[in-house]
Amino acid sequence: MSSYDCCPNCGHKPHGLTVAYMNIYKCEICKTKFCHECRGSNNGNRYPECGSERKSKIGEAYVK
């Protein structure tokens, strides 16, 4: 599993006040990486561009 500074898609960083990390997912259809904060991702349940709900967790972004 990989470690990220922020979401590779939208650039969102986890907030240190409530969470120490956030999950990074990869769409299994179009192979794009995304997080729960990406616009239209339905809280990380689907990739907004292709609408696929098939995803896998590939890493985490940590508070720096």
N, C-alpha and C positions, 0 to 999 in steps of 0.2 A: 504494500500500500504506500502511496506517495504522500508527501507532506507539502502543503502549499501555504503561501503568505496570504492569498486572497483567491476569490473565484476566478478561474481562467476565462470565464465568459463575460461576467458583468463587473468584476473587480471588487465585489463586496467583501469586506473583512469582518470577521467575527468580533462582537463587542465583548470586551473584557468584564463588563459589569454583570452580565447575566450568564454568559457561556465562555468557556475557554477555547472551544473549537467549533467548527461546523463541517458537515459532510460535503464532499465533492463527489458528484455522480457523473457517469458517462452514458449517454444514450446508446443503446445497442443497435439502433437503426442507422443513425447518421454519424455516430462516434464523437459527438460534441460533448465537451465537459460543461457541467453546470451545477448550480447550488439551489437551495430552497428560496433564495432571494431574487433569482433571475425573474424578470417580468414575465408573467404568464406560465410559470412553472408549477402552479398549484401547490405551493409549499414543497417543492422538490419531487412531486409525484409524476411529472411528465416533462419532456423537453418541449418548450414552447414553439420552436420553429417547425418541427415535424409532427408534434402532437403525440409522439410515442410515449407510452407508459412503461416500456421495457428499458430498464436502466440497471446499472450495477454501481455499487459504491467503489470508488477507485482511490480515495484518499480523504484527508482531512486538512482543513485550513486552521491554523492555530493563531491565537493572539500573540503578537510580538511585543 
